[in-house]
Amino acid sequence: MVFDHQWSKIFLSGTGLVLLIMVIGGCGDQGPDSPEEEERFSRQQRIAAEVDSVLKDQYQLWYPRVIDQEHGGFLSRFTYDWRPEGAQDKFIVTQARHVWSTSKMAHHNEPHRDFEKYGKHGFQFMREVMWDREHGGFFEMVTRKGKVITGEDGQIRKRLYGNAFAIYGLAAYYRVSEDKEALRLAQETFHWLERGAYDRKHGGYFNSLTREGRPYDEDFPKDYNSSIHMLEALAELHLVWPDSLLQNRLYEMFRIVRDTIVTDKGYMNLYFREDWSPVTYKDSSRSLQEEHQATDHITFGHDIETAFLLLEAAHSLGFDADSTLKKAKKMVDHTIDHAWDEKEGGIYDYGYYFQGDDSLTVTQTSKEWWSQVEALHSLLIMADYFAGDPRNYAGNFVRQWQYIKKYMLDHEHGGWYRGGIDENPEERTSPKATIWKGNYHTIRGLLRSRELLEKMSQNRHPIK
């Protein structure tokens, strides 16, 4: 994983570590050996311990609870108090994310080596059940027993999005297991997408695919979400397979996301035509803008997540982070400036620049669990690079962690609410797991934040 080595160099080199320690502990002019300095380090270590505790809560709640010992793969749906419910259909995205999560926990030397075994369990289900042996590519959805679920028209659909996560999970599992079959399947998925989903005329990939892997004729065949996750999948695969064609596609997706999908203001357009022209109503009437909110809005969580995905892709390509840092900072800044709840903390979901208004309007005030945890990592990155920035990234990191503890964590049953209970108290009884609510975002954000905070604790005197 990109974060394992290079970010340790980046984060241990800047003045951001000092700033974050000062924010956590309070400012002062005392020397490094003063009682006040000791207290600052102690408080910083306590936050690291809290993050570690929540991370352990994550893997103890999910594993082996979600392991389907009878039919393979991972169970998909659990109630608010962690009881399995429903048909337990299996989605390639969820299955692959579990493979990624368990592989990363094994790679980070968690005390339970069972995680590599769990990753193998998921990999075998992906290979034996979800991979289409006749036409290639991964099926979108199967029943618990492994029967392929078709669309309403009876056709089998596949997507770039799901196959991208398959590559992501397989590459992570190969890294920890060195199982060449996992790497081979990741490579085969990449080549399957290359043959059908890749656009040789305009670049990038189509998302909606036939069973054979050919794109559907759609008005808006390309989108931000499948593209950013294809970017992270290619970056992960490139770490274990430095293939020249793969590197070319990674570079192309990097440029498409950074320079086409992300706007000059620091947010992403969502849907695109074949030639990558955006589907946007920014110059239309307010009524038309409101009518098309489903396809044209600002998704703050994806913006702050994409900031660090771009930096990771740049590193995987061997680029200096400075070449992309300006755009990543702009994305984090736009989110802080427009989506941050100054009263309670946390990041709102959606917003829009309506015609005739002087400022952005938040149109969806829910605070999704994944947005809150992904923000932690991006805020820490910015705290290191831009220690003196007036947006005070380090202070916002601390406030974001406080918000998560107060409104996102279920202290009675364990796990994360789907949305912040300050805005949506009914989330207390929403499912803890669904095909769309797994643990990939929380495991990733907590692992990376914990690693950064631990290194900060060890480096007690980074700058005098």
N, C-alpha and C positions, 0 to 999 in steps of 0.2 A: 504494500500500500504506500502511496506517495508520502504520506505523513510520517512514516516510520523513521526516516533518516534526515531528509532534507529540511523539514520544518524545525527539527531540533537545532540545526545550525542557525536558521533564520531567527528563531525566537530567543535563542540564548545570546544573540549578538547585539540586540538593540537596547535602547533605554526604556522600552515599553515594560520590561519586567520590573524595573524600579518603580515606574509610575503605578503599575497595578498593585504592587505591594503597598505603596503609599496610600492608594485609594482604599484598599481593604483595611489597612490599619490606622489610617489617619495621617495627616501631614505633620511634619516637624523638622527642625534643623539639627536634631541630635545626631551624634556620630553612630557608626555601625555597631558599636558595642554597648550602646545605651539601653536601658530598660525599655524605652519607647520603641527602639528598633526591634528588640526581641519580641515585643508584643505584636508589632506589625507582621513579623514573620510567623508568629504563632497563629494569628488570625488567618493569614494566607494559607497556612497548612490546614487549618480547620475547614476552609472551603474545599480544598483538595480532598480532604477526608470525607466531606459530605458528598461530593461528586462520586467518589469511589463507592460509598455506601449505596447510593442510588443505582449505580451501575451494577453492583452485586445483586441488588433487589431485582433488577431487570432479568439477569440470566437465571436467577433462582426461581423466579415466577414463570418464566417461559419454558425452561428446559429442566427436565425432560417432559414437562406437561404437554407440550404441543407435538411431541413425537408420535406419529401414527404407527404403532407397532404392528397393527393388523394389515394395513393396506399400503404402507410406505408413505414417504413424504411427511408433511406437517399438517396438523389440524389447523383449521382456519378461523373458527368463530368460538368466542367465549363470552359469557355474560360479565356484568360489572363485578361480580364476586368470583370470577374465574371458573365457572362451570361450563363445560362444552355444550353447545346447542346447535340445532339446525343440521342441514344436510352435509356440511363440511366439504363442499366443493373446493377444488384446489386450482388456484390461479398461478400461472407461471411466475408472475411478478413476486407474489408472496413466497412461493417455494424457493425461488432464486435468492431472495433477500435473506431468508433464513440460512441458506448455505453461506452467503457472504458473512452474516453476523457471527455464526458459529466458527467459521474459519478465522475471522479476525480475532475473536476471543482466544482461540487456540494459539494464534500467532503471537499474541501479546502476553503469552505465558500466564494465562489465568490458572488458578490452582487446580481447576477441574479439567484434566486432559480429555474428558469425555467429549469436549466440544469438537475435536477433530473427528471423532466417531459420529457425532451428530451431522457434521458436514458431509461425511461420506454417505450417511443414510439419505440425506437430501439429494446429493449428487446422483446416487443410484436411481432414485425415483425420477429425477429429471431425465436421465439417460434412457431408462427402460420404459417409462410410461409417457412422459410429456414430449419426448422427441419424436417427430414424425419420420418413421423409418422409410416411408414410401417417397415423400416429397421433400424431406428435410425441414429444418426450422422447428420451433417449439409451438405446440398447441397453446392456445390462449387459456382454456379452461377445461378441466376434466372433473368427473364426479369423484367422490371419495375412493371408489373402487377403480378409478382410472378410465372410465368411458369418456370419450371426447364429447364435449357439449357444443352443439352447433348454434348458429344464430337463428333469429326468428324466421329467416327465409330458408332454413335447413342447410345453409352453407357453413363450411368451416372457415373461420376467420383467424388470421394471424396479424401480429403487429410488431413494428420495429421496437416499440416500448418494451414489450415483454421479452423479446429476444435480446435486447440490450442488457436487461437485468440478468438474463441467463449468462451472457458473456461475463458480466461483472462478478457474479457469484462463482462461476467456474474458475475464473482466473485467480480469485482469492483462495479458493479451495486448493488449486494446484500449488499455489505458493507455499501453503502450509503442509501439504501432503506429498508433494512431488509425484502425484499420480498422473502419469502421462496420458491416461485416458481422459482425464478432466481437461487437460490442455488441448488434446486433440478435438474434443467436442466443442470447446470454445473457438478453436480455429475453424472448425467446420461451420459453426454458426456465423462467424464473420464472413466466410466465403459464400455462404448461402445468401446472406444479405447483400453481398457484393454483386452477385449474379442477378438479383431481382429488384431489391429495394433501392440500390444506389442509383442516383440520377447522374448519368454521364454527361448530360447537357448543361445542367445548372448547378450540379454539385449537391452534396447532402443526401439525405435519405427520405423516402416516402414512408409514412407511418402505417396506413391501413393496407393490408396485404391479403391476397388470395392464399389458399392453401399451398399453392405452388411457389408463393413468394413474390408474385407480381403485384404492382400497385393498382388500386382501384382508381377509376376515373372520378375524381372528386373536385369540387370547387376549390377547396382549401386543403391540399394533400400533405402539407408540411406544417409542423408545429414546434413550439418552444420546448414542450415537456419531453417529447421523445428525443429531441435534439440534444438537450442538456444531459440526459441520461445516456444517450449514445456516446456523448463526449466523455463522461466519466467511465463508461465501460471500456472504451478504446484506450483511455489512459491507464486503466488498471491492467488490461491485457498487454499493453506495450511494456509494462514493467517486467513481465515474465517472458515475453516473446517480441524481441526487437526486430520485427519483420519490416521490410522497406515499404511494402504496400500499406500495411497497417499504420506505419508512421505517416505516410502521405494522407491517409484518411483522417487520422487524428489531427494533423495540422489543419486540414480543410475544415473539419468540424469546429476546431478551436477558433478559426477565423470567422466562420459563419456565426457562431454564438456571440463572440466578442464584438464583431464589427457590423453584423447585420441584424441579429435578433435583439441585442441590447441597444437601446436608443441613446442619444447623446445626453439625455436627462438622467440616465442611470436606471431605467426600468426596461423590461422586455416587452416587445410586441409578442402576441400569442400565436396567431395563425397566419399562414403564408400560402400564396399561390405557388405554382410550380417554379416560377422564376425568382422566388424568394421576395416578391413584393408583398408587403404586409397587408393584412386585412384589418383596417383600422377606420374608425368613424370620427377621428379627432376633428375634422373640418366640417362635420355634419351638424344638423340641428340637435338641440338637447334631447328632443323626443326620440330622434333616431338613435342617438347614443344610448339612451336608457333602454330602448328596445333591443339593442344588440349587446347588452352587458355580458351575456354568456360567452361571447367570443371575443370581446374587446374590453379588457379591464386590466388593472395593474395588480399583479399577484405578489404581494410583498415578501412572503415566505420564500417563493422561488427566486426572487431577486437576490435576497441575502444569502441563499444557498449557492446560487450560481457564482457569486463573487469568489468563493473559495474553490469551486470546481474549475474555474478558469485558471486560478493560480496553480492548482494541482496539474492541470493539463499542460500548462507552460513548463512546469518542472519536468514532467514526463518527457517532454520534447527537448529538454536541455536548454530552455530559454532562461535568460535573466528575468527574475520576477518583476523587475521594474518596468518591463515592456508592457505588462498587463495590469500592474498595480493601480495605475491611475483609474482605469475602468472599474476594477473591483472596488476601490474606495468609493467611487461615485455611486455604485449600486448599494453599498452599505449606507452611505450618507443619505441617499434618497429614501431608503427605508426608515432610518432613524428620524429624518426630518418630517415624514408624512404619516408613518404608520405606528409610531411609538405612543403608547398611552402614558401621558405624563402623570396621571393621577395614580394608577394602580401598577403601571409597568406592563410589559408584554407587547406583542406586535399584532396589529389588526390584520385581517385576511385580505380584503380587496379595497381598491380605490379607483378613482378616475378623474381626469381633467375635463370637466364638462364645459361645453361651449358657453362663453359669456362669463365664466367664473374666474376669479383672480388666483385661486389656489385649488389644490387637489381636494376632492371630497372622499372621505372613507365611506364606502358603500356596503361593506360587510364587516361588522365589528367583532365577529367571533375570532377567537385566538386559537388556531389549530395547534395541536400538540407538536407536530413535526416542525412547524415554523419556529416555535419557541426554542426548541433544543438546537436546531441548525444555526440559529442566531448566535449561540454561545461561541462557536468556533470562529465565525467570521469576526465577531467583536474582539476576540483575543488576538487574531491576526492584525487587525487594525490598531489595537492597543500597542502592539510591538512596533509596527512601522511608523505610526504617527502619534508618538507619546504626548506631544504638546497640542494636539488638535483640540479646538474648542468643543467638539462634540463629546469629548471625554469618553472614549471607547471603553477604557478600563472601568470607569464608574458605571457605564451602562451594562457591562458584563456582570458586575456585582448585582445591580438592580434586576437584571434579567434572571439571574440565578435565584434571587429572593422571590421574584414573581413565580417562578416554576415551583419552588418549594411551597408557596402559599396556595396557589390556584390550580396547578397542573398535577400534582402528585396526590394519589389516593392513599392517605395515611391509615385508613381502616382496612382496605382490601389489598392494597399494593398496586403498583403500576401507575400508568398515566391516564388521566381523563382524555377523552378525544378532543375536548376544547376546554378553555379556561372557564372555571366555574364562577368567576367574577362576572362575565358576560352571559354565560349560559349555565345556570345552576343545575338544569336538568341533566347535564352531562354526567352527574354523579352516578346515574343508573344506565348510562349508555354502554354498549359492549366494550370490553377491554381489548378484544381482538376481532378483526374481520378480514376479508380478503384485501382490504385497503389499509387496515390498521395493523401493521406488524411492529417489529422492533428495530428495523434497519436505521431509521432516523435517530432514535434515542440511543441505540448502541453506538452508532458512529459519533454523534455529538459528544456523548459522555466519555467515550474512549479517548478522543482527541483532546478534549478539555482536561481530562485527568492527566494525560501524559504531559501536557504543557505545564500544568500547575505543579506536578511532581518535579519537573526539571527546574522550575522556578524555586522551589523549596531547597533543592540541592545546591543551587547556585546562589548562596547567601549574600555574596558581595560582588554582583556583576559589574557595577560601576561605583567608584568611590567619589 
